[in-house]
Amino acid sequence: MTQTTPAVHPELLRLRDSIDNIDAALIHLLAERFKCTQQVGHLKATQSLPAADPAREARQIARLRQLAETAKLDPDFAEKFLAFIVKEVIRHHEAIASESKAAKA
């Protein structure tokens, strides 16, 4: 017995194509963001600055929550998303700092 795939509504296909395009844009934007944060990590390492900056993170959270509200996006979701990104950035900065210290030793 063969199973046939039901026809997909054209509007569903159009919306899914849009979602796929947005997902691709998000990945490219995140890649660009991480290129910048890598540079920040190297600068922090050369200046012996800590990987985390809690005051900046707090300002960013407040700013992005406001942006989310304006964009009609759940601010709690936006904050969780930013927290995930910041955690990864800090991990990268700590790795860069460790590599920098090892290179100086």
VMD Tcl script that builds the backbone (N, CA, C; Angstrom):
set m [mol new atoms 315]
animate dup $m
set s [atomselect $m all]
$s set {name element resname resid chain x y z} {
  {N N MET 1 A 0.845 -1.180 0.000}
  {CA C MET 1 A 0.000 0.000 0.000}
  {C C MET 1 A 0.890 1.244 0.000}
  {N N THR 2 A 0.599 2.166 -0.866}
  {CA C THR 2 A 1.368 3.401 -0.926}
  {C C THR 2 A 0.590 4.519 -0.245}
  {N N GLN 3 A 1.338 5.364 0.377}
  {CA C GLN 3 A 0.728 6.503 1.071}
  {C C GLN 3 A 0.959 7.756 0.235}
  {N N THR 4 A -0.079 8.512 0.004}
  {CA C THR 4 A 0.066 9.740 -0.763}
  {C C THR 4 A 0.104 10.926 0.186}
  {N N THR 5 A 0.859 11.920 -0.197}
  {CA C THR 5 A 0.951 13.145 0.586}
  {C C THR 5 A -0.221 14.038 0.224}
  {N N PRO 6 A -0.959 14.492 1.239}
  {CA C PRO 6 A -2.082 15.365 0.921}
  {C C PRO 6 A -1.588 16.697 0.348}
  {N N ALA 7 A -2.398 17.276 -0.495}
  {CA C ALA 7 A -2.057 18.567 -1.089}
  {C C ALA 7 A -1.963 19.621 0.008}
  {N N VAL 8 A -0.978 20.460 -0.106}
  {CA C VAL 8 A -0.786 21.530 0.872}
  {C C VAL 8 A -1.368 22.810 0.291}
  {N N HIS 9 A -2.111 23.469 1.107}
  {CA C HIS 9 A -2.767 24.716 0.697}
  {C C HIS 9 A -1.705 25.718 0.234}
  {N N PRO 10 A -1.907 26.380 -0.888}
  {CA C PRO 10 A -0.911 27.337 -1.408}
  {C C PRO 10 A -0.552 28.437 -0.405}
  {N N GLU 11 A -1.517 28.890 0.369}
  {CA C GLU 11 A -1.220 29.933 1.368}
  {C C GLU 11 A -0.286 29.406 2.446}
  {N N LEU 12 A -0.458 28.135 2.823}
  {CA C LEU 12 A 0.438 27.518 3.799}
  {C C LEU 12 A 1.856 27.445 3.232}
  {N N LEU 13 A 1.967 27.066 1.975}
  {CA C LEU 13 A 3.288 27.022 1.335}
  {C C LEU 13 A 3.932 28.406 1.296}
  {N N ARG 14 A 3.149 29.425 0.974}
  {CA C ARG 14 A 3.670 30.796 0.918}
  {C C ARG 14 A 4.159 31.231 2.298}
  {N N LEU 15 A 3.369 30.939 3.314}
  {CA C LEU 15 A 3.765 31.325 4.676}
  {C C LEU 15 A 5.011 30.570 5.129}
  {N N ARG 16 A 5.069 29.296 4.801}
  {CA C ARG 16 A 6.257 28.510 5.172}
  {C C ARG 16 A 7.503 29.025 4.448}
  {N N ASP 17 A 7.364 29.421 3.209}
  {CA C ASP 17 A 8.495 30.014 2.483}
  {C C ASP 17 A 8.969 31.295 3.177}
  {N N SER 18 A 8.020 32.096 3.610}
  {CA C SER 18 A 8.375 33.326 4.332}
  {C C SER 18 A 9.100 33.003 5.627}
  {N N ILE 19 A 8.598 32.015 6.352}
  {CA C ILE 19 A 9.245 31.599 7.605}
  {C C ILE 19 A 10.669 31.120 7.331}
  {N N ASP 20 A 10.845 30.317 6.291}
  {CA C ASP 20 A 12.183 29.826 5.937}
  {C C ASP 20 A 13.133 30.980 5.620}
  {N N ASN 21 A 12.641 31.977 4.892}
  {CA C ASN 21 A 13.467 33.145 4.574}
  {C C ASN 21 A 13.833 33.926 5.829}
  {N N ILE 22 A 12.891 34.092 6.731}
  {CA C ILE 22 A 13.155 34.804 7.990}
  {C C ILE 22 A 14.168 34.027 8.820}
  {N N ASP 23 A 14.002 32.697 8.892}
  {CA C ASP 23 A 14.962 31.877 9.642}
  {C C ASP 23 A 16.379 32.043 9.083}
  {N N ALA 24 A 16.490 32.059 7.757}
  {CA C ALA 24 A 17.809 32.244 7.139}
  {C C ALA 24 A 18.382 33.610 7.508}
  {N N ALA 25 A 17.540 34.644 7.473}
  {CA C ALA 25 A 18.008 35.985 7.841}
  {C C ALA 25 A 18.457 36.019 9.300}
  {N N LEU 26 A 17.708 35.356 10.178}
  {CA C LEU 26 A 18.095 35.311 11.596}
  {C C LEU 26 A 19.467 34.664 11.783}
  {N N ILE 27 A 19.702 33.576 11.074}
  {CA C ILE 27 A 20.999 32.899 11.186}
  {C C ILE 27 A 22.127 33.815 10.721}
  {N N HIS 28 A 21.914 34.506 9.617}
  {CA C HIS 28 A 22.946 35.422 9.110}
  {C C HIS 28 A 23.157 36.593 10.072}
  {N N LEU 29 A 22.083 37.109 10.650}
  {CA C LEU 29 A 22.212 38.199 11.626}
  {C C LEU 29 A 22.945 37.729 12.881}
  {N N LEU 30 A 22.621 36.537 13.347}
  {CA C LEU 30 A 23.329 36.009 14.516}
  {C C LEU 30 A 24.813 35.805 14.219}
  {N N ALA 31 A 25.110 35.336 13.018}
  {CA C ALA 31 A 26.517 35.160 12.642}
  {C C ALA 31 A 27.250 36.497 12.667}
  {N N GLU 32 A 26.630 37.536 12.128}
  {CA C GLU 32 A 27.241 38.871 12.156}
  {C C GLU 32 A 27.407 39.370 13.587}
  {N N ARG 33 A 26.383 39.141 14.411}
  {CA C ARG 33 A 26.453 39.572 15.808}
  {C C ARG 33 A 27.622 38.890 16.515}
  {N N PHE 34 A 27.777 37.583 16.286}
  {CA C PHE 34 A 28.858 36.858 16.949}
  {C C PHE 34 A 30.230 37.250 16.411}
  {N N LYS 35 A 30.318 37.676 15.158}
  {CA C LYS 35 A 31.595 38.207 14.658}
  {C C LYS 35 A 31.985 39.448 15.465}
  {N N CYS 36 A 31.013 40.306 15.728}
  {CA C CYS 36 A 31.272 41.518 16.521}
  {C C CYS 36 A 31.629 41.168 17.960}
  {N N THR 37 A 30.885 40.233 18.542}
  {CA C THR 37 A 31.163 39.904 19.947}
  {C C THR 37 A 32.511 39.190 20.092}
  {N N GLN 38 A 32.939 38.479 19.044}
  {CA C GLN 38 A 34.278 37.884 19.097}
  {C C GLN 38 A 35.338 38.983 19.161}
  {N N GLN 39 A 35.141 40.035 18.384}
  {CA C GLN 39 A 36.069 41.165 18.426}
  {C C GLN 39 A 36.060 41.823 19.804}
  {N N VAL 40 A 34.879 41.951 20.379}
  {CA C VAL 40 A 34.770 42.494 21.745}
  {C C VAL 40 A 35.541 41.590 22.705}
  {N N GLY 41 A 35.399 40.292 22.552}
  {CA C GLY 41 A 36.112 39.349 23.419}
  {C C GLY 41 A 37.619 39.507 23.325}
  {N N HIS 42 A 38.126 39.689 22.120}
  {CA C HIS 42 A 39.572 39.890 21.952}
  {C C HIS 42 A 40.009 41.213 22.580}
  {N N LEU 43 A 39.224 42.244 22.408}
  {CA C LEU 43 A 39.547 43.537 23.012}
  {C C LEU 43 A 39.537 43.431 24.536}
  {N N LYS 44 A 38.522 42.781 25.084}
  {CA C LYS 44 A 38.454 42.600 26.541}
  {C C LYS 44 A 39.669 41.824 27.044}
  {N N ALA 45 A 40.067 40.796 26.285}
  {CA C ALA 45 A 41.218 39.990 26.705}
  {C C ALA 45 A 42.493 40.826 26.723}
  {N N THR 46 A 42.685 41.672 25.705}
  {CA C THR 46 A 43.899 42.489 25.668}
  {C C THR 46 A 43.894 43.558 26.757}
  {N N GLN 47 A 42.701 43.963 27.190}
  {CA C GLN 47 A 42.584 44.998 28.227}
  {C C GLN 47 A 42.357 44.395 29.619}
  {N N SER 48 A 42.407 43.075 29.710}
  {CA C SER 48 A 42.158 42.351 30.975}
  {C C SER 48 A 40.818 42.726 31.597}
  {N N LEU 49 A 39.810 42.866 30.763}
  {CA C LEU 49 A 38.458 43.168 31.235}
  {C C LEU 49 A 37.698 41.864 31.450}
  {N N PRO 50 A 36.738 41.855 32.369}
  {CA C PRO 50 A 35.973 40.627 32.612}
  {C C PRO 50 A 35.098 40.259 31.411}
  {N N ALA 51 A 34.825 38.970 31.287}
  {CA C ALA 51 A 34.007 38.484 30.163}
  {C C ALA 51 A 32.584 39.017 30.249}
  {N N ALA 52 A 32.050 39.098 31.446}
  {CA C ALA 52 A 30.671 39.554 31.633}
  {C C ALA 52 A 30.653 41.020 32.050}
  {N N ASP 53 A 29.595 41.698 31.674}
  {CA C ASP 53 A 29.379 43.096 32.041}
  {C C ASP 53 A 27.920 43.226 32.492}
  {N N PRO 54 A 27.648 42.890 33.758}
  {CA C PRO 54 A 26.265 42.863 34.250}
  {C C PRO 54 A 25.507 44.178 34.068}
  {N N ALA 55 A 26.171 45.310 34.194}
  {CA C ALA 55 A 25.485 46.599 34.024}
  {C C ALA 55 A 25.013 46.754 32.574}
  {N N ARG 56 A 25.877 46.425 31.615}
  {CA C ARG 56 A 25.475 46.499 30.196}
  {C C ARG 56 A 24.365 45.507 29.907}
  {N N GLU 57 A 24.493 44.303 30.444}
  {CA C GLU 57 A 23.464 43.287 30.213}
  {C C GLU 57 A 22.105 43.780 30.715}
  {N N ALA 58 A 22.079 44.418 31.870}
  {CA C ALA 58 A 20.821 44.946 32.423}
  {C C ALA 58 A 20.239 46.024 31.506}
  {N N ARG 59 A 21.108 46.884 30.994}
  {CA C ARG 59 A 20.630 47.925 30.065}
  {C C ARG 59 A 20.085 47.303 28.780}
  {N N GLN 60 A 20.772 46.290 28.294}
  {CA C GLN 60 A 20.325 45.616 27.078}
  {C C GLN 60 A 18.977 44.921 27.290}
  {N N ILE 61 A 18.816 44.286 28.423}
  {CA C ILE 61 A 17.546 43.621 28.716}
  {C C ILE 61 A 16.418 44.636 28.720}
  {N N ALA 62 A 16.617 45.745 29.401}
  {CA C ALA 62 A 15.577 46.785 29.456}
  {C C ALA 62 A 15.280 47.319 28.057}
  {N N ARG 63 A 16.321 47.570 27.285}
  {CA C ARG 63 A 16.147 48.099 25.928}
  {C C ARG 63 A 15.409 47.108 25.036}
  {N N LEU 64 A 15.797 45.842 25.091}
  {CA C LEU 64 A 15.175 44.854 24.223}
  {C C LEU 64 A 13.757 44.506 24.664}
  {N N ARG 65 A 13.487 44.583 25.966}
  {CA C ARG 65 A 12.108 44.379 26.424}
  {C C ARG 65 A 11.216 45.481 25.848}
  {N N GLN 66 A 11.715 46.704 25.857}
  {CA C GLN 66 A 10.946 47.831 25.292}
  {C C GLN 66 A 10.730 47.635 23.789}
  {N N LEU 67 A 11.790 47.247 23.083}
  {CA C LEU 67 A 11.668 46.978 21.648}
  {C C LEU 67 A 10.652 45.870 21.387}
  {N N ALA 68 A 10.686 44.832 22.202}
  {CA C ALA 68 A 9.757 43.722 22.037}
  {C C ALA 68 A 8.316 44.192 22.216}
  {N N GLU 69 A 8.095 44.987 23.230}
  {CA C GLU 69 A 6.744 45.506 23.456}
  {C C GLU 69 A 6.268 46.313 22.255}
  {N N THR 70 A 7.129 47.173 21.752}
  {CA C THR 70 A 6.779 47.988 20.588}
  {C C THR 70 A 6.473 47.113 19.369}
  {N N ALA 71 A 7.224 46.027 19.229}
  {CA C ALA 71 A 7.060 45.125 18.081}
  {C C ALA 71 A 5.954 44.088 18.305}
  {N N LYS 72 A 5.293 44.179 19.444}
  {CA C LYS 72 A 4.221 43.218 19.769}
  {C C LYS 72 A 4.763 41.794 19.915}
  {N N LEU 73 A 5.966 41.696 20.495}
  {CA C LEU 73 A 6.585 40.414 20.805}
  {C C LEU 73 A 6.609 40.281 22.316}
  {N N ASP 74 A 6.387 39.101 22.813}
  {CA C ASP 74 A 6.388 38.869 24.256}
  {C C ASP 74 A 7.748 39.279 24.837}
  {N N PRO 75 A 7.773 40.283 25.731}
  {CA C PRO 75 A 9.044 40.738 26.303}
  {C C PRO 75 A 9.763 39.654 27.098}
  {N N ASP 76 A 9.014 38.752 27.724}
  {CA C ASP 76 A 9.658 37.658 28.454}
  {C C ASP 76 A 10.412 36.739 27.501}
  {N N PHE 77 A 9.797 36.474 26.349}
  {CA C PHE 77 A 10.475 35.666 25.337}
  {C C PHE 77 A 11.739 36.375 24.863}
  {N N ALA 78 A 11.628 37.662 24.579}
  {CA C ALA 78 A 12.783 38.438 24.101}
  {C C ALA 78 A 13.907 38.395 25.125}
  {N N GLU 79 A 13.552 38.509 26.401}
  {CA C GLU 79 A 14.569 38.480 27.457}
  {C C GLU 79 A 15.240 37.106 27.536}
  {N N LYS 80 A 14.455 36.046 27.428}
  {CA C LYS 80 A 15.023 34.691 27.457}
  {C C LYS 80 A 15.951 34.466 26.267}
  {N N PHE 81 A 15.528 34.965 25.112}
  {CA C PHE 81 A 16.344 34.827 23.901}
  {C C PHE 81 A 17.669 35.568 24.076}
  {N N LEU 82 A 17.597 36.796 24.588}
  {CA C LEU 82 A 18.822 37.566 24.824}
  {C C LEU 82 A 19.705 36.877 25.862}
  {N N ALA 83 A 19.111 36.350 26.923}
  {CA C ALA 83 A 19.893 35.669 27.958}
  {C C ALA 83 A 20.654 34.482 27.371}
  {N N PHE 84 A 20.008 33.758 26.480}
  {CA C PHE 84 A 20.661 32.627 25.821}
  {C C PHE 84 A 21.863 33.100 25.006}
  {N N ILE 85 A 21.676 34.164 24.258}
  {CA C ILE 85 A 22.762 34.706 23.435}
  {C C ILE 85 A 23.895 35.228 24.313}
  {N N VAL 86 A 23.556 35.985 25.352}
  {CA C VAL 86 A 24.578 36.562 26.231}
  {C C VAL 86 A 25.378 35.450 26.920}
  {N N LYS 87 A 24.707 34.394 27.333}
  {CA C LYS 87 A 25.414 33.266 27.966}
  {C C LYS 87 A 26.457 32.695 27.015}
  {N N GLU 88 A 26.088 32.560 25.746}
  {CA C GLU 88 A 27.019 32.032 24.751}
  {C C GLU 88 A 28.157 33.023 24.486}
  {N N VAL 89 A 27.852 34.299 24.436}
  {CA C VAL 89 A 28.876 35.325 24.235}
  {C C VAL 89 A 29.889 35.290 25.379}
  {N N ILE 90 A 29.388 35.211 26.605}
  {CA C ILE 90 A 30.285 35.164 27.771}
  {C C ILE 90 A 31.167 33.927 27.710}
  {N N ARG 91 A 30.607 32.802 27.299}
  {CA C ARG 91 A 31.401 31.577 27.155}
  {C C ARG 91 A 32.521 31.799 26.136}
  {N N HIS 92 A 32.201 32.448 25.023}
  {CA C HIS 92 A 33.221 32.754 24.014}
  {C C HIS 92 A 34.286 33.692 24.584}
  {N N HIS 93 A 33.846 34.724 25.300}
  {CA C HIS 93 A 34.801 35.687 25.871}
  {C C HIS 93 A 35.728 35.009 26.872}
  {N N GLU 94 A 35.184 34.106 27.661}
  {CA C GLU 94 A 36.030 33.389 28.629}
  {C C GLU 94 A 37.050 32.514 27.910}
  {N N ALA 95 A 36.641 31.875 26.828}
  {CA C ALA 95 A 37.565 31.042 26.042}
  {C C ALA 95 A 38.659 31.901 25.413}
  {N N ILE 96 A 38.283 33.048 24.889}
  {CA C ILE 96 A 39.263 33.958 24.293}
  {C C ILE 96 A 40.254 34.433 25.349}
  {N N ALA 97 A 39.754 34.778 26.527}
  {CA C ALA 97 A 40.634 35.229 27.616}
  {C C ALA 97 A 41.606 34.122 28.021}
  {N N SER 98 A 41.116 32.886 28.097}
  {CA C SER 98 A 41.980 31.755 28.457}
  {C C SER 98 A 43.057 31.545 27.397}
  {N N GLU 99 A 42.656 31.631 26.136}
  {CA C GLU 99 A 43.630 31.466 25.051}
  {C C GLU 99 A 44.665 32.588 25.080}
  {N N SER 100 A 44.216 33.790 25.396}
  {CA C SER 100 A 45.120 34.935 25.447}
  {C C SER 100 A 46.141 34.769 26.575}
  {N N LYS 101 A 45.671 34.314 27.722}
  {CA C LYS 101 A 46.574 34.083 28.863}
  {C C LYS 101 A 47.581 32.979 28.562}
  {N N ALA 102 A 47.104 31.918 27.915}
  {CA C ALA 102 A 47.979 30.812 27.565}
  {C C ALA 102 A 49.047 31.238 26.576}
  {N N ALA 103 A 48.676 32.113 25.645}
  {CA C ALA 103 A 49.628 32.590 24.646}
  {C C ALA 103 A 50.701 33.476 25.278}
  {N N LYS 104 A 50.341 34.188 26.353}
  {CA C LYS 104 A 51.299 35.076 27.023}
  {C C LYS 104 A 52.240 34.305 27.940}
  {N N ALA 105 A 51.827 33.121 28.337}
  {CA C ALA 105 A 52.628 32.343 29.302}
  {C C ALA 105 A 53.797 31.654 28.646}
}
mol reanalyze $m
mol bondsrecalc $m
mol representation Tube
mol addrep $m
